[in-house]
Amino acid sequence: MYISKEMIKTLSKLVLYFVSFVALGAAAAYLFFQIRGFEDMREVPALVGLDLSEATELLNREKLTVTIEEEMYSVDTESGHILKQSVEEGKRVRAGTGIGVIVSKGSEMYSMPSFEGHLLEDAKLTISNLGMKLGKITMVQSDTVEKGKIIAQRPLPGNIQSNEINFLVSKGHYDVSYKCPSFVNMNIDDARILAKELGIILVEKDKGSRVIFQKPEAERIIQKGDSVEVTLGRGWGMWF
């Protein structure tokens, strides 16, 4: 079959027109959907402080979705409420955009042990091992709790929201000064009773039923908790 040059030119023009028409149609469709997409812009609402379900419902109304990016502890924000959003409120985004949020897990709970009656230095080591913080240490005098031991703690033992603890610690007995009594020629049992009442530590030397010598001597100023050395024997009246 013979095809003339005229027919070839005509066919070429038809093919060119067809290709051009398809290209123009594709471009028009692209522009149409771009314009439609541009027109379907949504304003991001404020989500911080809202409950997760409330935030989800609010975003759904705007044809937006929620994405939980992270959960973290917060002292100030209740569990399940939003701490932060990835797109700031008021910004316009395309419909269907996912808005990332950070959700509160509430306050972190700590198991606080009891430290009362323990030495402060031992408590410090335990606190360090538990990853807790030592707060204020208040030193007070006490006649009932040994020096260096913990009298009270705040917060009390149990599950708490803070990892910091404060201590009330004994400085030992109150400073009480008085004149040392005379133990010389006193029966040792009576001397022990008197020393206990006065808070004196009686250090006994040698053997016997009576005190024949003491150090420091009577009338010297001593403090509660001091030691008095007494030497025992048979008593002055039984030497001869």
FIMAR-862932 format. One record per residue: residue number from 1; residue in three letters; x, y, z of N, C-alpha, C in turn. Coordinates in nm, 2 decimals, padded with zeros to 4 digits. Each point is the difference from the previous one (the first is absolute). Layout:
residues N
[NUM, "ALA", [X, Y, Z], [X, Y, Z], [X, Y, Z]];
...
This chain:
residues 240
[1, "MET", [00.09, -00.12, 00.00], [-00.09, 00.12, 00.00], [00.09, 00.12, 00.00]];
[2, "TYR", [-00.03, 00.09, -00.09], [00.08, 00.12, -00.01], [-00.05, 00.11, 00.09]];
[3, "ILE", [00.09, 00.06, 00.08], [-00.04, 00.11, 00.09], [00.08, 00.13, -00.04]];
[4, "SER", [-00.08, 00.09, -00.03], [00.06, 00.12, -00.06], [00.05, 00.09, 00.12]];
[5, "LYS", [00.09, 00.09, -00.04], [00.06, 00.10, 00.09], [-00.11, 00.08, 00.07]];
[6, "GLU", [-00.11, 00.03, -00.07], [-00.11, 00.08, 00.06], [-00.06, -00.08, 00.11]];
[7, "MET", [-00.02, -00.13, -00.02], [-00.07, -00.08, 00.11], [00.09, -00.01, 00.12]];
[8, "ILE", [00.14, -00.01, -00.03], [00.09, -00.01, 00.12], [00.00, 00.13, 00.08]];
[9, "LYS", [-00.01, 00.11, -00.07], [00.00, 00.13, 00.07], [-00.13, 00.01, 00.08]];
[10, "THR", [-00.11, -00.05, -00.06], [-00.13, 00.01, 00.07], [00.00, -00.08, 00.13]];
[11, "LEU", [00.05, -00.13, -00.02], [00.01, -00.09, 00.12], [00.09, 00.06, 00.11]];
[12, "SER", [00.11, 00.05, -00.04], [00.09, 00.06, 00.10], [-00.07, 00.11, 00.08]];
[13, "LYS", [-00.07, 00.08, -00.08], [-00.07, 00.11, 00.07], [-00.11, -00.05, 00.10]];
[14, "LEU", [-00.07, -00.11, -00.04], [-00.10, -00.06, 00.09], [00.06, -00.05, 00.12]];
[15, "VAL", [00.12, -00.07, -00.01], [00.07, -00.06, 00.11], [00.04, 00.11, 00.10]];
[16, "LEU", [00.06, 00.11, -00.06], [00.05, 00.11, 00.07], [-00.12, 00.07, 00.08]];
[17, "TYR", [-00.11, 00.01, -00.07], [-00.12, 00.06, 00.07], [-00.04, -00.08, 00.11]];
[18, "PHE", [00.00, -00.13, -00.02], [-00.05, -00.10, 00.11], [00.09, 00.01, 00.12]];
[19, "VAL", [00.13, -00.01, -00.03], [00.10, 00.01, 00.12], [-00.02, 00.13, 00.07]];
[20, "SER", [-00.01, 00.11, -00.07], [-00.02, 00.13, 00.06], [-00.12, 00.01, 00.08]];
[21, "PHE", [-00.11, -00.06, -00.05], [-00.13, 00.00, 00.07], [00.01, -00.08, 00.13]];
[22, "VAL", [00.07, -00.12, 00.00], [00.02, -00.08, 00.12], [00.08, 00.08, 00.10]];
[23, "ALA", [00.11, 00.06, -00.05], [00.09, 00.07, 00.09], [-00.08, 00.12, 00.07]];
[24, "LEU", [-00.08, 00.07, -00.08], [-00.07, 00.11, 00.05], [-00.11, -00.05, 00.10]];
[25, "GLY", [-00.05, -00.11, -00.02], [-00.10, -00.06, 00.09], [00.06, -00.04, 00.13]];
[26, "ALA", [00.12, -00.06, -00.01], [00.07, -00.04, 00.12], [00.04, 00.12, 00.08]];
[27, "ALA", [00.05, 00.10, -00.06], [00.03, 00.13, 00.07], [-00.12, 00.06, 00.06]];
[28, "ALA", [-00.11, 00.00, -00.07], [-00.12, 00.06, 00.05], [-00.05, -00.08, 00.13]];
[29, "ALA", [00.01, -00.13, -00.01], [-00.04, -00.08, 00.11], [00.09, 00.02, 00.12]];
[30, "TYR", [00.13, 00.01, -00.03], [00.10, 00.03, 00.11], [-00.03, 00.13, 00.07]];
[31, "LEU", [-00.02, 00.10, -00.08], [-00.03, 00.13, 00.05], [-00.13, 00.00, 00.08]];
[32, "PHE", [-00.10, -00.07, -00.05], [-00.13, -00.01, 00.07], [00.01, -00.06, 00.14]];
[33, "PHE", [00.08, -00.11, 00.01], [00.01, -00.07, 00.13], [00.09, 00.09, 00.09]];
[34, "GLN", [00.10, 00.07, -00.06], [00.08, 00.08, 00.08], [-00.08, 00.12, 00.06]];
[35, "ILE", [-00.08, 00.05, -00.08], [-00.09, 00.11, 00.04], [-00.10, -00.05, 00.11]];
[36, "ARG", [-00.06, -00.11, -00.03], [-00.09, -00.06, 00.10], [00.07, -00.03, 00.13]];
[37, "GLY", [00.13, -00.05, -00.01], [00.07, -00.03, 00.12], [00.04, 00.13, 00.07]];
[38, "PHE", [00.04, 00.10, -00.07], [00.03, 00.13, 00.06], [-00.12, 00.06, 00.07]];
[39, "GLU", [-00.11, -00.02, -00.06], [-00.12, 00.06, 00.06], [-00.05, -00.07, 00.13]];
[40, "ASP", [00.04, -00.14, 00.00], [-00.05, -00.07, 00.12], [00.11, 00.00, 00.11]];
[41, "MET", [00.03, 00.12, 00.05], [00.09, 00.03, 00.10], [-00.07, 00.01, 00.14]];
[42, "ARG", [00.06, -00.05, 00.10], [-00.06, 00.00, 00.13], [00.08, 00.07, 00.10]];
[43, "GLU", [-00.06, 00.06, 00.10], [00.07, 00.07, 00.10], [00.02, -00.09, 00.12]];
[44, "VAL", [00.13, -00.01, 00.05], [00.03, -00.09, 00.11], [-00.05, 00.06, 00.13]];
[45, "PRO", [-00.08, -00.08, 00.07], [-00.06, 00.05, 00.13], [00.11, -00.01, 00.11]];
[46, "ALA", [-00.03, 00.07, 00.11], [00.08, -00.01, 00.12], [-00.03, -00.14, 00.07]];
[47, "LEU", [00.11, -00.08, 00.02], [-00.02, -00.13, 00.06], [00.06, -00.01, 00.14]];
[48, "VAL", [00.10, 00.08, 00.03], [00.07, -00.01, 00.13], [-00.10, 00.02, 00.12]];
[49, "GLY", [00.01, -00.10, 00.09], [-00.09, 00.00, 00.12], [-00.12, -00.08, -00.02]];
[50, "LEU", [-00.04, -00.04, -00.12], [-00.12, -00.08, -00.03], [00.03, -00.14, 00.03]];
[51, "ASP", [-00.11, -00.07, 00.03], [00.01, -00.15, 00.01], [00.02, -00.05, -00.14]];
[52, "LEU", [00.06, -00.12, -00.01], [00.03, -00.05, -00.13], [-00.12, -00.03, -00.08]];
[53, "SER", [-00.11, -00.05, 00.06], [-00.12, -00.02, -00.07], [-00.06, 00.13, -00.05]];
[54, "GLU", [00.00, 00.10, 00.08], [-00.05, 00.13, -00.04], [00.08, 00.06, -00.12]];
[55, "ALA", [00.13, -00.02, 00.01], [00.08, 00.05, -00.11], [-00.02, -00.07, -00.13]];
[56, "THR", [-00.02, -00.14, 00.01], [-00.03, -00.08, -00.12], [-00.13, 00.05, -00.06]];
[57, "GLU", [-00.10, 00.01, 00.08], [-00.13, 00.05, -00.05], [00.01, 00.13, -00.07]];
[58, "LEU", [00.07, 00.09, 00.06], [00.02, 00.14, -00.05], [00.07, 00.00, -00.14]];
[59, "LEU", [00.10, -00.09, -00.01], [00.07, -00.01, -00.13], [-00.08, -00.06, -00.11]];
[60, "ASN", [-00.08, -00.10, 00.04], [-00.09, -00.07, -00.09], [-00.09, 00.10, -00.07]];
[61, "ARG", [-00.05, 00.09, 00.08], [-00.09, 00.10, -00.05], [00.06, 00.08, -00.11]];
[62, "GLU", [00.13, 00.02, 00.01], [00.08, 00.08, -00.10], [00.06, -00.09, -00.10]];
[63, "LYS", [-00.04, -00.13, -00.01], [00.06, -00.10, -00.09], [00.15, -00.01, 00.01]];
[64, "LEU", [00.04, 00.01, 00.13], [00.14, -00.03, 00.03], [00.01, -00.12, 00.09]];
[65, "THR", [00.12, -00.05, 00.01], [00.02, -00.12, 00.09], [00.10, 00.03, 00.11]];
[66, "VAL", [00.00, -00.09, 00.10], [00.09, 00.02, 00.11], [00.10, -00.11, 00.00]];
[67, "THR", [00.13, 00.03, 00.03], [00.11, -00.10, 00.01], [00.07, 00.02, 00.13]];
[68, "ILE", [00.00, -00.11, 00.09], [00.07, 00.01, 00.13], [00.15, -00.02, -00.03]];
[69, "GLU", [00.08, 00.10, 00.02], [00.14, -00.01, -00.02], [00.08, -00.05, 00.12]];
[70, "GLU", [-00.05, 00.03, 00.12], [00.07, -00.03, 00.12], [-00.09, 00.01, 00.12]];
[71, "GLU", [00.03, -00.07, 00.10], [-00.07, 00.01, 00.13], [00.11, 00.03, 00.11]];
[72, "MET", [-00.03, 00.09, 00.08], [00.10, 00.04, 00.10], [-00.06, 00.04, 00.13]];
[73, "TYR", [00.07, -00.01, 00.11], [-00.05, 00.04, 00.14], [-00.01, 00.15, 00.01]];
[74, "SER", [-00.10, 00.04, 00.07], [-00.01, 00.15, 00.02], [-00.07, 00.02, 00.14]];
[75, "VAL", [00.06, 00.09, 00.08], [-00.05, 00.03, 00.13], [-00.13, 00.09, -00.02]];
[76, "ASP", [00.00, 00.09, -00.10], [-00.10, 00.10, -00.01], [-00.12, -00.05, -00.09]];
[77, "THR", [00.02, -00.10, -00.08], [-00.11, -00.04, -00.09], [-00.05, -00.14, 00.03]];
[78, "GLU", [-00.13, -00.01, 00.01], [-00.07, -00.12, 00.03], [00.03, -00.11, -00.11]];
[79, "SER", [00.00, -00.12, 00.05], [00.02, -00.12, -00.10], [-00.10, 00.00, -00.11]];
[80, "GLY", [00.05, -00.02, -00.12], [-00.10, -00.01, -00.12], [-00.02, 00.13, -00.06]];
[81, "HIS", [00.05, 00.11, 00.05], [-00.01, 00.13, -00.06], [00.12, 00.04, -00.08]];
[82, "ILE", [-00.02, 00.09, -00.10], [00.10, 00.03, -00.09], [00.10, 00.11, 00.05]];
[83, "LEU", [00.13, -00.03, -00.01], [00.10, 00.10, 00.05], [00.05, 00.09, -00.11]];
[84, "LYS", [00.01, -00.05, -00.12], [00.05, 00.07, -00.11], [-00.05, -00.05, -00.13]];
[85, "GLN", [-00.02, 00.09, -00.10], [-00.04, -00.04, -00.14], [00.10, 00.04, -00.10]];
[86, "SER", [00.02, -00.08, -00.10], [00.11, 00.02, -00.10], [-00.03, 00.12, -00.09]];
[87, "VAL", [-00.13, 00.03, -00.03], [-00.03, 00.11, -00.08], [-00.07, 00.10, 00.08]];
[88, "GLU", [00.05, 00.12, 00.01], [-00.06, 00.10, 00.09], [-00.14, 00.04, -00.04]];
[89, "GLU", [-00.08, 00.04, 00.10], [-00.14, 00.03, -00.03], [-00.01, 00.12, -00.09]];
[90, "GLY", [-00.11, 00.00, -00.09], [-00.02, 00.11, -00.09], [00.06, -00.02, -00.13]];
[91, "LYS", [00.10, -00.09, -00.01], [00.07, -00.02, -00.13], [-00.10, -00.08, -00.09]];
[92, "ARG", [00.01, 00.03, -00.13], [-00.09, -00.07, -00.10], [00.08, -00.11, -00.07]];
[93, "VAL", [-00.07, -00.11, 00.00], [00.06, -00.12, -00.07], [-00.10, -00.07, -00.08]];
[94, "ARG", [00.04, -00.09, -00.09], [-00.09, -00.07, -00.09], [-00.08, -00.10, 00.08]];
[95, "ALA", [-00.12, -00.02, -00.04], [-00.09, -00.10, 00.06], [00.07, -00.14, 00.00]];
[96, "GLY", [-00.02, -00.07, 00.10], [00.07, -00.13, 00.01], [00.13, 00.00, 00.06]];
[97, "THR", [00.06, 00.11, 00.03], [00.13, 00.01, 00.07], [00.00, -00.05, 00.14]];
[98, "GLY", [00.10, -00.08, 00.04], [00.01, -00.05, 00.13], [00.07, 00.10, 00.09]];
[99, "ILE", [-00.06, 00.03, 00.12], [00.06, 00.09, 00.09], [00.06, -00.08, 00.12]];
[100, "GLY", [00.13, 00.01, 00.01], [00.07, -00.08, 00.11], [-00.02, 00.07, 00.14]];
[101, "VAL", [-00.02, -00.08, 00.10], [-00.02, 00.05, 00.13], [00.09, -00.08, 00.10]];
[102, "ILE", [00.04, 00.06, 00.11], [00.06, -00.06, 00.12], [-00.10, -00.01, 00.11]];
[103, "VAL", [-00.02, -00.12, 00.05], [-00.11, -00.02, 00.10], [00.06, -00.02, 00.14]];
[104, "SER", [-00.06, 00.06, 00.10], [00.05, -00.02, 00.14], [-00.03, -00.13, 00.06]];
[105, "LYS", [00.09, -00.06, 00.07], [-00.02, -00.12, 00.08], [-00.03, 00.03, 00.15]];
[106, "GLY", [-00.02, 00.13, 00.03], [-00.02, 00.04, 00.13], [00.13, 00.00, 00.08]];
[107, "SER", [-00.01, 00.02, 00.13], [00.11, 00.01, 00.09], [00.07, -00.14, 00.01]];
[108, "GLU", [00.13, 00.00, 00.00], [00.07, -00.12, 00.02], [-00.01, -00.04, 00.15]];
[109, "MET", [-00.02, -00.13, 00.03], [-00.02, -00.05, 00.14], [00.13, -00.06, 00.04]];
[110, "TYR", [00.04, 00.03, 00.12], [00.12, -00.06, 00.06], [-00.04, -00.07, 00.13]];
[111, "SER", [00.07, -00.11, 00.03], [-00.02, -00.08, 00.12], [00.10, 00.05, 00.10]];
[112, "MET", [-00.05, 00.08, 00.10], [00.09, 00.05, 00.10], [00.02, -00.09, 00.12]];
[113, "PRO", [00.12, -00.05, 00.03], [00.02, -00.08, 00.12], [00.00, 00.08, 00.13]];
[114, "SER", [00.01, -00.07, 00.11], [00.00, 00.06, 00.13], [00.15, 00.01, 00.04]];
[115, "PHE", [00.04, 00.12, 00.04], [00.14, 00.03, 00.04], [00.01, 00.03, 00.15]];
[116, "GLU", [-00.11, 00.01, 00.07], [00.00, 00.04, 00.14], [00.07, -00.10, 00.08]];
[117, "GLY", [00.10, 00.05, 00.09], [00.08, -00.09, 00.08], [00.13, -00.04, -00.07]];
[118, "HIS", [00.01, 00.03, -00.13], [00.12, -00.04, -00.07], [00.11, 00.12, 00.01]];
[119, "LEU", [00.12, -00.04, -00.01], [00.11, 00.10, -00.01], [-00.01, 00.08, -00.13]];
[120, "LEU", [00.02, 00.13, 00.01], [-00.01, 00.09, -00.11], [00.09, -00.04, -00.11]];
[121, "GLU", [00.12, -00.04, 00.03], [00.10, -00.04, -00.11], [-00.05, -00.12, -00.07]];
[122, "ASP", [-00.06, -00.10, 00.07], [-00.06, -00.12, -00.07], [-00.11, 00.04, -00.09]];
[123, "ALA", [-00.09, 00.09, 00.05], [-00.11, 00.05, -00.08], [00.04, 00.07, -00.13]];
[124, "LYS", [00.11, 00.07, 00.01], [00.05, 00.07, -00.11], [00.04, -00.10, -00.11]];
[125, "LEU", [00.06, -00.10, 00.03], [00.04, -00.11, -00.09], [-00.12, -00.06, -00.07]];
[126, "THR", [-00.10, -00.03, 00.08], [-00.12, -00.06, -00.05], [-00.07, 00.09, -00.10]];
[127, "ILE", [-00.01, 00.13, 00.04], [-00.06, 00.10, -00.09], [00.07, 00.01, -00.13]];
[128, "SER", [00.13, 00.00, 00.00], [00.08, 00.00, -00.12], [-00.03, -00.12, -00.09]];
[129, "ASN", [00.00, -00.12, 00.06], [-00.02, -00.12, -00.07], [-00.14, -00.01, -00.06]];
[130, "LEU", [-00.10, 00.07, 00.06], [-00.14, 00.00, -00.05], [-00.02, 00.11, -00.10]];
[131, "GLY", [00.10, 00.09, -00.02], [-00.01, 00.11, -00.10], [-00.09, 00.11, 00.05]];
[132, "MET", [-00.01, 00.01, 00.13], [-00.09, 00.10, 00.06], [00.09, 00.12, 00.04]];
[133, "LYS", [-00.07, 00.11, 00.05], [00.07, 00.12, 00.03], [-00.01, 00.03, 00.15]];
[134, "LEU", [00.11, 00.04, 00.06], [00.00, 00.04, 00.14], [-00.03, 00.14, 00.01]];
[135, "GLY", [-00.10, 00.04, 00.07], [-00.04, 00.14, 00.02], [00.06, 00.06, 00.12]];
[136, "LYS", [-00.08, 00.06, 00.09], [00.05, 00.07, 00.11], [00.02, -00.09, 00.12]];
[137, "ILE", [00.12, 00.02, 00.07], [00.03, -00.07, 00.12], [00.00, 00.10, 00.11]];
[138, "THR", [-00.08, -00.03, 00.10], [-00.02, 00.09, 00.12], [00.06, -00.08, 00.12]];
[139, "MET", [00.10, 00.06, 00.06], [00.06, -00.06, 00.12], [-00.06, 00.05, 00.13]];
[140, "VAL", [-00.04, -00.09, 00.09], [-00.06, 00.04, 00.13], [00.06, -00.08, 00.11]];
[141, "GLN", [00.00, 00.05, 00.12], [00.04, -00.08, 00.11], [-00.11, -00.09, 00.05]];
[142, "SER", [00.04, -00.12, 00.05], [-00.09, -00.10, 00.05], [00.06, -00.08, 00.11]];
[143, "ASP", [-00.08, -00.02, 00.10], [00.04, -00.09, 00.11], [-00.04, -00.15, -00.02]];
[144, "THR", [-00.08, -00.02, -00.11], [-00.05, -00.13, -00.02], [00.06, -00.07, -00.13]];
[145, "VAL", [00.05, 00.08, -00.09], [00.05, -00.06, -00.12], [00.15, 00.03, -00.01]];
[146, "GLU", [00.08, -00.10, -00.03], [00.14, 00.00, -00.01], [00.05, 00.10, -00.10]];
[147, "LYS", [00.11, 00.07, 00.03], [00.06, 00.10, -00.09], [00.02, -00.06, -00.14]];
[148, "GLY", [-00.04, 00.07, -00.11], [00.02, -00.04, -00.13], [-00.11, -00.09, -00.06]];
[149, "LYS", [-00.10, -00.03, 00.08], [-00.11, -00.08, -00.05], [-00.12, 00.08, -00.03]];
[150, "ILE", [-00.08, -00.05, -00.09], [-00.11, 00.07, -00.06], [-00.12, -00.01, 00.10]];
[151, "ILE", [-00.05, 00.12, 00.04], [-00.12, 00.00, 00.09], [-00.13, -00.01, -00.08]];
[152, "ALA", [-00.01, 00.07, -00.11], [-00.12, 00.01, -00.08], [00.03, 00.03, -00.15]];
[153, "GLN", [-00.09, -00.03, -00.09], [00.02, 00.02, -00.14], [-00.13, 00.06, -00.06]];
[154, "ARG", [00.02, 00.08, -00.10], [-00.11, 00.05, -00.08], [00.04, 00.00, -00.15]];
[155, "PRO", [-00.08, -00.07, -00.09], [-00.13, -00.06, 00.03], [00.02, -00.13, 00.07]];
[156, "LEU", [-00.11, -00.05, 00.06], [00.00, -00.12, 00.07], [00.01, -00.12, -00.09]];
[157, "PRO", [00.04, -00.12, 00.05], [00.01, -00.12, -00.08], [-00.13, -00.03, -00.08]];
[158, "GLY", [00.02, -00.06, -00.12], [-00.11, -00.04, -00.08], [00.02, 00.05, -00.14]];
[159, "ASN", [-00.11, -00.01, -00.09], [00.01, 00.04, -00.13], [-00.03, 00.15, -00.01]];
[160, "ILE", [00.09, 00.07, -00.06], [-00.01, 00.15, 00.00], [00.03, 00.05, -00.14]];
[161, "GLN", [-00.03, 00.13, -00.03], [00.03, 00.06, -00.13], [00.13, 00.07, -00.01]];
[162, "SER", [00.07, 00.02, 00.11], [00.12, 00.07, 00.00], [00.12, -00.09, 00.03]];
[163, "ASN", [00.11, 00.02, -00.06], [00.12, -00.08, 00.03], [00.10, 00.07, 00.09]];
[164, "GLU", [-00.05, 00.11, 00.07], [00.09, 00.07, 00.09], [-00.05, -00.03, 00.14]];
[165, "ILE", [00.10, -00.01, 00.09], [-00.04, -00.03, 00.14], [00.08, 00.09, 00.10]];
[166, "ASN", [-00.06, 00.04, 00.10], [00.06, 00.09, 00.11], [00.01, -00.08, 00.13]];
[167, "PHE", [00.10, 00.03, 00.07], [00.03, -00.07, 00.13], [00.01, 00.09, 00.12]];
[168, "LEU", [-00.05, -00.05, 00.11], [00.03, 00.06, 00.13], [00.09, -00.09, 00.07]];
[169, "VAL", [00.12, 00.05, 00.04], [00.11, -00.09, 00.04], [00.05, 00.05, 00.14]];
[170, "SER", [00.03, -00.10, 00.09], [00.04, 00.02, 00.14], [00.14, 00.06, 00.00]];
[171, "LYS", [00.02, 00.10, 00.09], [00.13, 00.05, 00.03], [00.05, -00.06, 00.13]];
[172, "GLY", [-00.08, -00.09, 00.06], [00.04, -00.06, 00.13], [-00.08, 00.08, 00.11]];
[173, "HIS", [00.04, -00.03, 00.12], [-00.07, 00.05, 00.12], [00.02, 00.15, 00.01]];
[174, "TYR", [-00.09, 00.06, 00.07], [00.01, 00.15, 00.03], [00.12, 00.03, 00.08]];
[175, "ASP", [00.06, 00.11, -00.02], [00.12, 00.04, 00.08], [-00.05, 00.05, 00.14]];
[176, "VAL", [00.04, -00.09, 00.10], [-00.04, 00.04, 00.13], [00.13, 00.00, 00.09]];
[177, "SER", [00.03, 00.11, 00.06], [00.12, 00.01, 00.08], [-00.03, 00.01, 00.15]];
[178, "TYR", [00.08, -00.07, 00.08], [-00.02, 00.01, 00.15], [00.13, -00.04, 00.06]];
[179, "LYS", [00.00, 00.02, 00.14], [00.12, -00.04, 00.07], [00.00, -00.15, 00.02]];
[180, "CYS", [00.12, -00.06, -00.02], [00.01, -00.14, 00.02], [-00.03, -00.04, 00.15]];
[181, "PRO", [-00.08, -00.09, 00.02], [-00.03, -00.04, 00.14], [00.12, -00.08, 00.06]];
[182, "SER", [00.00, -00.01, 00.13], [00.11, -00.08, 00.06], [-00.05, -00.15, 00.01]];
[183, "PHE", [00.08, -00.08, -00.06], [-00.03, -00.15, 00.00], [00.09, -00.07, 00.11]];
[184, "VAL", [00.10, 00.07, 00.05], [00.09, -00.06, 00.10], [-00.07, -00.05, 00.12]];
[185, "ASN", [00.04, -00.12, 00.04], [-00.06, -00.07, 00.12], [-00.15, -00.03, -00.02]];
[186, "MET", [-00.05, 00.00, -00.13], [-00.13, -00.03, -00.02], [-00.01, -00.15, -00.04]];
[187, "ASN", [-00.10, -00.07, 00.04], [-00.02, -00.14, -00.04], [-00.01, 00.00, -00.16]];
[188, "ILE", [00.07, -00.10, -00.06], [00.00, 00.00, -00.15], [-00.13, -00.01, -00.06]];
[189, "ASP", [-00.10, -00.07, 00.06], [-00.13, -00.01, -00.05], [-00.07, 00.13, 00.00]];
[190, "ASP", [00.01, 00.08, 00.11], [-00.05, 00.13, 00.01], [00.06, 00.10, -00.10]];
[191, "ALA", [00.13, -00.02, -00.02], [00.07, 00.08, -00.10], [-00.05, -00.02, -00.14]];
[192, "ARG", [-00.03, -00.12, -00.03], [-00.05, -00.04, -00.13], [-00.14, 00.06, -00.03]];
[193, "ILE", [-00.08, 00.00, 00.11], [-00.14, 00.05, -00.01], [00.01, 00.15, -00.03]];
[194, "LEU", [00.09, 00.07, 00.08], [00.01, 00.15, -00.01], [00.06, 00.04, -00.14]];
[195, "ALA", [00.09, -00.08, -00.04], [00.06, 00.03, -00.13], [-00.10, -00.01, -00.12]];
[196, "LYS", [-00.08, -00.10, 00.01], [-00.11, -00.03, -00.10], [-00.10, 00.12, 00.00]];
[197, "GLU", [-00.04, 00.04, 00.12], [-00.09, 00.11, 00.01], [00.05, 00.13, -00.05]];
[198, "LEU", [00.13, 00.02, 00.01], [00.06, 00.13, -00.05], [00.05, -00.01, -00.14]];
[199, "GLY", [-00.01, -00.12, -00.06], [00.05, -00.02, -00.14], [00.15, 00.00, -00.01]];
[200, "ILE", [00.07, -00.05, 00.11], [00.14, -00.01, 00.01], [00.04, -00.14, -00.03]];
[201, "ILE", [00.11, -00.02, -00.08], [00.05, -00.13, -00.03], [00.11, -00.03, 00.11]];
[202, "LEU", [-00.03, -00.10, 00.08], [00.09, -00.04, 00.11], [00.10, -00.11, -00.05]];
[203, "VAL", [00.13, 00.04, 00.00], [00.11, -00.10, -00.04], [00.06, -00.05, 00.13]];
[204, "GLU", [-00.02, -00.13, 00.02], [00.05, -00.06, 00.13], [00.13, -00.07, -00.02]];
[205, "LYS", [00.09, 00.03, 00.10], [00.14, -00.06, 00.00], [00.01, -00.08, 00.13]];
[206, "ASP", [00.08, -00.11, -00.01], [00.03, -00.09, 00.12], [-00.13, -00.06, 00.05]];
[207, "LYS", [00.01, -00.06, 00.11], [-00.12, -00.07, 00.06], [-00.03, 00.04, 00.14]];
[208, "GLY", [-00.12, -00.01, 00.04], [-00.04, 00.04, 00.14], [-00.15, 00.05, 00.00]];
[209, "SER", [-00.04, 00.02, 00.12], [-00.15, 00.04, 00.01], [-00.02, 00.15, 00.02]];
[210, "ARG", [00.11, 00.07, 00.02], [-00.01, 00.15, 00.02], [00.10, 00.07, -00.09]];
[211, "VAL", [-00.04, 00.13, -00.03], [00.09, 00.09, -00.08], [00.10, 00.06, 00.09]];
[212, "ILE", [00.13, -00.02, -00.03], [00.11, 00.06, 00.08], [00.07, 00.12, -00.06]];
[213, "PHE", [-00.03, 00.01, -00.14], [00.06, 00.12, -00.07], [-00.08, 00.02, -00.12]];
[214, "GLN", [00.00, 00.13, -00.05], [-00.07, 00.03, -00.12], [00.07, 00.11, -00.08]];
[215, "LYS", [-00.02, 00.00, -00.13], [00.06, 00.09, -00.09], [-00.10, 00.03, -00.12]];
[216, "PRO", [-00.04, 00.13, -00.01], [00.04, 00.12, 00.07], [-00.05, 00.00, 00.14]];
[217, "GLU", [00.05, 00.08, 00.08], [-00.04, 00.01, 00.14], [-00.13, 00.07, 00.01]];
[218, "ALA", [-00.06, -00.01, 00.12], [-00.13, 00.06, 00.03], [00.01, 00.15, -00.02]];
[219, "GLU", [-00.11, 00.06, -00.04], [-00.02, 00.15, -00.02], [00.06, 00.05, -00.13]];
[220, "ARG", [00.06, -00.09, -00.08], [00.05, 00.04, -00.13], [-00.12, 00.01, -00.09]];
[221, "ILE", [00.00, 00.10, -00.10], [-00.11, 00.01, -00.09], [00.01, -00.11, -00.11]];
[222, "ILE", [-00.11, -00.07, -00.01], [-00.01, -00.11, -00.11], [-00.13, 00.02, -00.07]];
[223, "GLN", [-00.01, -00.07, -00.12], [-00.12, 00.00, -00.07], [-00.07, -00.14, -00.01]];
[224, "LYS", [-00.13, 00.01, -00.02], [-00.07, -00.13, -00.01], [00.06, -00.08, -00.11]];
[225, "GLY", [00.03, -00.13, 00.02], [00.06, -00.09, -00.09], [00.15, -00.01, 00.02]];
[226, "ASP", [00.06, 00.08, 00.08], [00.14, -00.01, 00.03], [00.03, -00.13, 00.08]];
[227, "SER", [00.13, -00.04, 00.00], [00.04, -00.11, 00.08], [00.07, 00.04, 00.13]];
[228, "VAL", [-00.03, -00.08, 00.11], [00.07, 00.02, 00.12], [00.07, -00.13, 00.04]];
[229, "GLU", [00.13, 00.00, 00.02], [00.07, -00.12, 00.04], [00.00, -00.02, 00.15]];
[230, "VAL", [-00.04, -00.11, 00.04], [00.00, -00.03, 00.15], [00.08, -00.12, 00.03]];
[231, "THR", [00.08, 00.01, 00.11], [00.08, -00.12, 00.04], [-00.07, -00.06, 00.12]];
[232, "LEU", [-00.01, -00.13, -00.01], [-00.07, -00.07, 00.11], [00.09, -00.07, 00.10]];
[233, "GLY", [-00.05, -00.01, 00.12], [00.08, -00.06, 00.11], [-00.10, -00.04, 00.11]];
[234, "ARG", [00.06, -00.01, 00.13], [-00.08, -00.05, 00.11], [-00.06, 00.12, 00.07]];
[235, "GLY", [00.04, 00.13, -00.03], [-00.05, 00.11, 00.08], [00.10, 00.05, 00.10]];
[236, "TRP", [00.00, 00.13, 00.04], [00.09, 00.05, 00.09], [-00.01, -00.06, 00.14]];
[237, "GLY", [-00.11, -00.03, 00.04], [-00.02, -00.06, 00.14], [00.05, -00.14, 00.02]];
[238, "MET", [00.03, -00.07, -00.12], [00.04, -00.14, 00.02], [00.15, -00.02, -00.04]];
[239, "TRP", [00.08, 00.10, -00.01], [00.14, -00.01, -00.02], [00.08, -00.04, 00.12]];
[240, "PHE", [-00.05, 00.02, 00.11], [00.08, -00.02, 00.13], [-00.06, -00.13, 00.07]];
